[in-house]
Amino acid sequence: MDSNLILIVITGYFLMLFIISWFTTRKLSQDTFFTGDRQSPWFLVAFGMIGASLSGVTFISVPGEVGNSNFYYFQVILGYTVGYAVIAKVLLPLYYRLNLVSIYAYLEQRFGFWSYKTGAFFFILSRTLGSSIRVFLVASVLQLILFDHWEIPFWVSVFITVMLIWLYTFRGGIKTVVWTDTLQTFFMLAAVGVSIHLVMDELQISGVGDLIDVVSSHPNSKIFNWNWQEGTNFFKQFLSGAFIVIVMTGLDQDMMQKNLTCRNLGDAQKNMFWFTNILVVVNLIFLALGVLLFIYADAKEIPIPAKTDELYPLLATSYFSAFAGIVFVLGITAAAYSSADSTLTALTTSFCFDFLEIQKKYGLKKQVSVRKTVHLGFAFLMFLVILVVEWLNDQSVINAVFIIAGYTYGPLLGLYSFGLFTDRQVVDKWVPLPALLAPLFAFVISLNSQNWFWGYKFGFEILILNGLLMFLGMWILSKPPEKNQ
């Protein structure tokens, strides 16, 4: 594609984002940045969360990963449905009942100061790493199709990317994000729809029925793996999917902050129900696109890149029509910002409320000043982490995201499980100890599992083991409640 055309498309896209930012920040209150004044329509939140949940990982990595692991990722998606049901029926009622801004404030009420700080710390660690990997993936594509043409270094393009995110979110925060996510979701879905239509035309596939036949008959469309020793076994993937959703959505300030902008609990639960159903269908469409891309590349005798993450960008920008390429650029740009903007807002919210406690320590004017400083600080931190990820990257990004989540979200899973399903009182000051040891022990067990457990290989379910170890550690540090409590 012509680099000048790409630049025009991206510039136009950002103009739309800044118009939305201006529109949503005409009337601001003290709580707008953090809660969106709790006035978001549930259907708007539901649609926008599709883009935030998919991000650049699904947009690029899922179609490419089909060539390595078939449709096994859909086993994880099926597990998602159970996880979202738990969020809607257990966690959302808790958060609304306590009227929380930061969801980690629950840990202070349940256990105490150190548990609260431990939970908030692991969220900040998890989201900083996970979102940086997501942005890195998309920034790499933009570097390939745009910035390399003008010989602009990668670090400069990343800096521009992160600063643009900061610019359109620094005033409206989560209120702006709810609306921009809607636009971003639309462009992501439009991109995959146009790509499927184009490939169907090129391969002379007529109609949805033929499409289903072609995809289902392909050897890479296998969904279920029943081999218990492999990391992609159905039960491992299904359970991992359920727990991944619980921790990466239900125990994640980023995703929950959007849900908490709904007017009431009923609206938030409706949002979760419809979001779940749409997300399952959309992920299946992305997997189908992956099969079509490999068939297309084979038919056109196009070499498959060594990194399958690069297959979709390669075809869209070098072999598809100009229109399809433009829509892809819009989709990939939307993917870059659909998760990064809300992450930047959530990190700012968590640090301001959970560590600086600005709502308790400062007046209204000082709170705004501190919040803006923190917001800029996290933008710079994300920029640095992306550069480190670029230096270390050596595997499929979707796997990297879930591997990191398995270790960093495990302590959060153990903390909330212990708080919700037991009435025991923990020795609060010692809680950071099992939070640090649980991921370490889980890593050692995973590293040696094939030797210790008759060839068993851990996959994404390492998250469950990590959470269980945290739960056991807290049990050891706890005692039954006093009878008069």
N, C-alpha and C positions, 0 to 999 in steps of 0.2 A: 504493500500500500504506500501511497505517497505520504511522506512525513508531514508535509504542509497541511494536507487534508486532515490527518490525524490530529494535528495541533488545533485546527479550527474546530473540530468536533469536541475535543476535550475542553477547549476554552468556552464553547457554548454550553457544555454540561455544567461547568463551574459557575457560569453566569446564572443558570437556573438554581443552583444550590444557594448562591448568595442572595438571590431574590427571595427564596424560601426563608432564609435566615433573617432577612429584613422584615418579611411579613410576620414571622413568628415572634419578633422581638419589639414590635411596636408598643406593646403594653407589657411591662415587666413588673413582677413583684419580687420580694426577697426570696421566695421559694421557687420561682420559675426555673432557675437553672437546675435545681435538684429534684423537683417533683412535677414540673410542668403544670403547677397549680392544680394537679389532679383533675384535669378536665379533658383528657384525651378520649376520643371516641374509640370503643373497643375494637371495631372492625378496622380502623386505621392502624392501631397497634398490631393487630393480628397480621395484616398484610405486610407491614414494615418489618416485623420480626422474621418473616420468611427470608428476606435479604440478609438480615443480620446473622441468622443461623447458618445460611448457606455460605456466605462470604466467598472470598477468592479460592478457598480450599476446595469447596464443592464445585465451584465454577470451572476450575482447571484440573485439579487433582483427581476428582472422582471419575470423569470420563477417561482420563489417562490411566488410572489405576485398574480399569477394567481389563487391560491387557496383561496385568500382573496377577490379579486375584479374582477374576471373573466378576460376578454380581454379589460376592460374599459380603460386601459392605451393606447390602440391603438387609442382611440379618441384624446388623446394628440398628438400622432404621426401624425395623419391626419392634426391637426392644425399646426404642424411643417412645412408642405409644404408651407403654406401661409407666415409663418415667414421667411423662407429661401428666398422666392421670394422678400420680402421686403428688405432683406439684399443685395441680388444681384442687385436689381434695384435702391435702394435708398442709402444705407450706403456704399457699396463698391465704387461706383463712387465718393462719398464725400471723402473717405479716400485716394483714389488714386490721386484725383485732388489736395488735400492739401499735398500730399507726406508725410504722417504721419508715424512716428515710433511708438509713443504711440498715440492711438486713442483719448485719453482724451485731447490732445492738441487742438482739435477742440473747446472744451468748453471755453478755454482761448480766442481763437479768436472770439468766438460768444458772450460771456458774460463777462469774466474777470478772475482775479486771483482766487478768492474764489470759483467760480463755478468750475473752473478747478480742484482745489485741492479737492473739495467735491466729484466730479465724480471719481477721481483717488482713493480717500480714500474708497469709497463704493465698488469699484472693488476689492481692496486689501482685504477688510473685507470679501466680498462675496466669492472670490476665495480661500482664506485661509481656511474658514470654509467648503465650499463645497468640495474642493479637499481633505481636511483632512478626511472628512467623507468617501469619496470614498476609500482612501488609508486604512483607518481603517477597512473597510469591508473586503478588500482583505488580509490585514495583519492578521486579525482574522482567516481567513481560513488557511493561511500559518502556523499560530501558531498551529492550530488544527492538521494539517496533517504532520507537520515537526518538529517545534521547541519544542512542548510539549514532543516529544519522548526523547529529550535530556535534558528536564527540564530547558530549557532556558526561562527566564521571558519574558513576552510580551513586556516590554519596551526595552529590549535588541534587540529583533527581529525587532521592529519598528525602532530602531536606525540604525541597519544594513541596513534595507530597504531604509531609507531616505538617508543615506550616500552613498549608491551605486548609487542612482539617481543623487546625487550631483556630484559624481566622473565622470560619463560619459557625463554630460552636462556642466561642468564648463568651458570648453574651447570653444566648438563649439556652445553652446546655441541652438538657434532655427534651425540652419542648421543641427545639429545632430538630433534634435527632429523630423524634417520632415522625415528623413530616418529611425530612430528607430520606429516611429509610424507605418510605413509600415510593418515592421517585426511584430510588436505587433498586428496589425490588422489581419494579416495572421494567427497567432496562435490562436487568439480569435475565428475567424470564423471556423478554422479547428476543434477546440475543440467542438463547438456546432454541427458541421456537423457530427463528429464521434459519439457524444452522441446520436443524432437522429438516425443514422444508427444502432447503437447497440440496442437501445430500440425497434426499428422497428423489428429487428431480434428476440429479446426476446418475443415480443408480436405477432409475426408472421403476421406483417403488410407488405404486398408486394406491392411495387410501390408507386408513388406519389399520384395516385388517391385514393388508400385505406387510405393513410395517411391523406389526406384532409377530407375524409369521417369520419374517426375516430375522428379527432380533432374537426371538425365542429359539430358533433353530441354530443359532450361532454357538459354537463351543464355549465362548466366553460369557454366555448368558446364564450359566449355572448359578443358582442362588444358594442352595443349601450344601453345607459340608458337614458330614456326620462323623468324620475321623476325630476322635476325642483327643488325640495326641497333638493335632495341629492348632496353631493359634487362631485359625479361621473357622474352627468348629462352631456349629450353630448355637449350641447352648452357651458357649463362651461369648460369642458375639452378641447374642440376644440379651444375656444378663449384663454384659458390658454396656450395651446400648442403653438399657434402662438406668443403670447407675451413672453413666456418663451424662445423660440428660438431667438427672436429679442434681448432680453437682455442678455441671457446666451451665445449667439454666436455673434450677431451683435454688441453688446455694451460691449463685453468682450475681453480684451486685449489678453487673452490666445488663444482663437479661431481665432481672427482676425489677430494676429501676423503671423499665418501660411499662411493665405490667402494673406497677404501683402508680402510674400516672392515670390509670383508668378511674372513672368516677366512683366506682364501688366494687365490692368483691364479686357480685354477680356479673358485672361487665368483664372483670378480669378473667373469670372462669369461662365465660363465653369466648373470649379472645383465645384462651388456651385450647379449648375444644376445636374450634375451627382452624386455628393455626396448625394443630397436630395433623388433622386430616389432609390439609393442603400440602404440608411438608412431606408426608409420605409419598404422595403422588408426584410431587416435584422431584424428589430424589430418584424415583424410579425413571422419570423422564431423563434425568442427567445420566443415569447408567445406560439407558437405551441409546442416548447420544454417543456415549463412549464406544459401543459396539459399531454404530454407524460410521464413526470416524475411522476405526480400524479397517472396516470393510472398504471405505472410500480410499484410504491410503493404499490398500492392497490392489484395488481396481486400477488406480492411477499410477501404480508402481512408485509410490512415494516412500522413501526410507523412513522407518519409525525412529524417532530420536532416542538416544540412549536414556534420557530422562523422559519418561512418558508424560510428565507434567507439561512438557513443551509441545505435545502433539496438537492439541486443540489450537493454541496460539499460532503455531506454524501453518496449519491448514487455513485458518480463518484469515490470516493476514497475507498469505502468499499464494493460495490456490482458490479461495472462494471469490465470489463476485465482490465488486467494490462496495455495494450496498450491504452485503453480509459482513464484510470487513468493518464497515462503519458501525454497524449494530454491535459487533463483537467488541470493538473498542469502547463503546458506551457501556456494554455489559461488564467488561473487565475493570473499567474505571469505577463503575458503581460498586463492584465487588470490593475494590480497594477501600472504599470509604464507608460501606454499609456496616462494617464491624468496627473499623478504627475510630470513627467519630463517637459512637456510643461508648466504646472502651475508654477513650480519653475522658469523657464525661463521668463515667462510673469510677475510674481511678481517682479523679479529682474529688468526687463526692465522698468516697470511702476515706481517703486520706484526711480531708477536711473534717469529717464527722467523727471518724474512728480514732484518729491519732491526734489531730490538732484540737478537736472538740471546739470548733469555732462558734457553735451555737451556744456554748456555755461561757466562753472566755472573752468574746469580743462583742462590741457594739455592731450595729447593722453596717455602717460605713466601712469599718475595719474588716468585717467578714467578707465583703465584696473584694476588697484589696487583697486579702489573703487567698481567697479562692482563685483570683486571676493569676496570682503568682504560682500557685500550685498547678493550675491548669497548664501554664507555660512550661513549668518544670517537668511535668509528665510527658509533654510533647517532645522535649529534648531527650528525655530518658528513652522514649520509644525509638527515636532516631538512632541513638547509640546502640540499642539492642538489635535493631534491624541490621546495622553494619556488622555486628558480631555474628548474627545468623548467616549473613551472606558469606562470611569468612569460613564458617564451620559447615555449611550445608553440604550433605552428601547422600540424601535419601529422599524418598517421596514425602512431600510436605504433609500430606494428610496423616501419614503414620507418625510423623514427628509431633504433630499437634496432640494426638491421642496418647502417645507415649508420655509426653510431658504432663498431660492432664492426669494420667494414672498415678503419677508420683506427687504432684503438687496439690491436687484436689482431694487426695486420700484423707489427710488430716481433717479437712472440712466435713467429709462424709462421716468420719468417726465422731466428731464433735456434735454434729446435729443429731445423728442417730442416738447417741448416748443421752442427749438432752430430751429428745422427743419420746423415746421408748423406755426410759428408766426414770425412777424418781430418786436415784442415789445422789448424794452430795459429794462432789469431787474436791480434792485439795487443790484449789485454784492455782496457787503459785507454781505447782509442779506440772501443769498441763503442757507448757512448751516442750518438756522433755520427751514424752511419747510422740508429740507432733514432729519432732526432728528424727526420732529413732524409727518410727513406723515406715517412712519412705526408704530409709537406709536398709532396714531388715527386708522390706519387700524387694528391693533391688538385688540383694544378695540371694534371696530365695529364687527370684526370677532367673538370675544368672546361672544357678546350679540346678534348676528344676528338672532338667532332662536326666541328670545323673541321680538325683535324689528321689524322683517320683516316676520311675519306670518310663522315661521318655516323654513325660508331659511337658509341653511348651506353653508358657504363659503368653497370652495376647493382650488385648485391651482390658481383660478382666483383672489385670494387676491392680487396677483401681479398687476392686472389691477386697482383695487381700490387704491392700494398704489401709482401707477404711476399717477392716476388721481388726488389724493390729492396733490401730489408734483406739478403737473401742475397747479392746482388751487392756490396753495401757491405762485408759481412764478408769476402767473397772478396778484395776489394782490400786489406783490412787484414790478410790472413793470409799464411802461407807453408807450404810442404809440411812434414810432420813430419820430424824428423831421423832418419837411417837407423837409429840405435841405439835408437830408441823403439819 
